[in-house]
Amino acid sequence: MGNQGLPVGPAGPGPGCSTPELLQLRLTEYEALMTRNSYLLQVQYAFWSVALVILAVAAQVWSSDKAHGWLLAWSTLISLMLIAIVWGDTLCDLFGNVTYIEHALIPRISSLVGSKEFWLYEPYLYVKRRNQRIGAELTSPVLASVLSAVLIVKAWPLAPYEWCAVVLSPFS
């Protein structure tokens, strides 16, 4: 049984459902997805505070125990990378929900209503953002890669020809 006692099979509600019942079902699905997106956004915002706490603890430990500095730097970087991975996974869930809404739910609601005129905000945003490039999704992996490279170079000081060997060794 689906929402409000409506029969739901693998292909959706049964053929005996009326248009108002189907419309109510689709709108309820939309509301559930938007609520999920709101919660996912809250989780993403919480990750920023977790990252700041990790950095604050690392700074405090760094000031008291410099003997294990590289261990602290690596553990801090790994912690921040784990946060970035979970943050990216949350972002993928958000994008998946939005993709489902745009490609599956909107056409179904449009066919029930008989028009797409109820959905005006997304086309407005598309026109407004058409020329903007969104690079925020790449910030975390690029920053983590750069920090990893810097830590590797600082942790193992090698001569330039030795670094060439390290870089070329996977290709030999």
N, C-alpha and C positions, 0 to 999 in steps of 0.2 A: 504494500500500500504506500502511496506517495503522500504528498502534502494534502492535508484536509480530507483524507479518505479517498483521494483520486487514485484509480488503478494505474500503476506505472509498470511498464514492461521494459525490455531492453531497448526498444525504439522510442520510449517516452510514454505519455499518457495514452490510455486506450482510445479507440475510435468513438466510444460513446460519450466522451467529454464534450461539453459545450464550449463555445468560444470564450465566454466570460470566465469559466473555470480554468481553461488553458491559459488565458491571459493572466489570471491571478497566480497560477502556478509559475509562469515565466517571470512575473514581477517579483514573486517571493524568492525565486532562484537568484535574480539580479540583486536583491537586497542582501541575501546571504553572502554572495560573492563580494559585494562592496563592504560588508561588515568584516569579512575575512581580510580584505585589503587594508582596511583601517587598522586591524590588529597587527598585520604584518608590518605596516608603516611604524606603528608604535614600537615593535620589536627592533626595527632598524634604528630608530632614534635611541633606544636603550643601549644599543651596541656602542654608540659614541661615548656614553658615560662610562661603560665598562672599559673601553680603550683608554680613557683619561685616567681611570683608577689604576690600570696596569702601568701606565707611564708614571704616575705619581709614586706608586710602590717601587718601581724600578729606580726612579730618581732617589728615593729615600735609601734604598739598599746600596745604590752606587756610592752615595756619600759616606756610608759607614763601612763598606767592604769592597775595597778596590782590588783585592787580591784575586777575586773571581769575576773580574769585569767582563771577560768574553763569554763566560757562562751566563751571566746576567743579560748581556746584550743578545745572545742567541735565544735564550728563553723568552725574553721580551718580544723579540721579532717573531718567534714561533707563535706566541700567544696572540699577537696582533694579526698574524696571517690566518690563524684559526678564526678569529673574529671576522676577518675579511671574507673567508670562505663561507661562513654561515650567513654573513650579510649578503653576499652574492647569491647564495641559494634562496634567501628570502626574496631578493630582487627577481630571481627567475620565477618564483611562485607568483609574485605580483604581475609580472609580464604575462605569465601563462593565464592568469585569471582575466586580465584585460584582453588578451587574444581570444579567449573563449567567448567573452562578452561581445567583442566586435565581430567575430566570424561565425558564431553559432547562435548566440542568444538574440542579437539584434535582428537578424533575418527572420527568426521565428516570431518575435514580437511584431515585426513589421508586417509579416503575412497575416497575423491575427488582427492587427489594427487596420491594415490596408494602406499604410503610408509610413514613410520614414520621417515625417515632419516633427514627430515628438522627440527626435534625437538630434538636436541641433548643436549641442556644446562640443561634441567630438569633432565634427567637421570644421567648426570655428577654430578649435585648437590646431587642427591639421594645417589650415591656411596660415594661421599665426606663426606656427613653429616650422614651417616648411624649410626655411633657409638656415635654421639653427642646427648645429651639430652638437650632439650630446656626448661628451667625453667623460662624464662622471663615473660611468660604469667601468672605465679602464683605469681610474685613478689608483684604486687599491692594488691591483696586480702589478701595475707599472712601478708604483712606489715600493712595494715589497721586493720586486726584482732588483731595483736599484740599491735598496738597503742591503739585500743579500749579497750583491756583488761587492759593495763597499766593505762589508764585514769580512767576506772571503779574502779580498785583497789585503785588508789590514791584518787579518789573523795569520795569514801565511805569506810573509814577505818573500817574494821570489824575484829573481832577476828577470828582466824583460824577455830574454830568450826562453826562460823556463815557463813563463806565462804563455808564450806562443805554443810551446809544447802541450801545455794543459788544454788550451783552446782547440788545438788541432788533433789531439789524441783520439777523440771519438770518431774522427773521420779516417783514421788509419787502419 
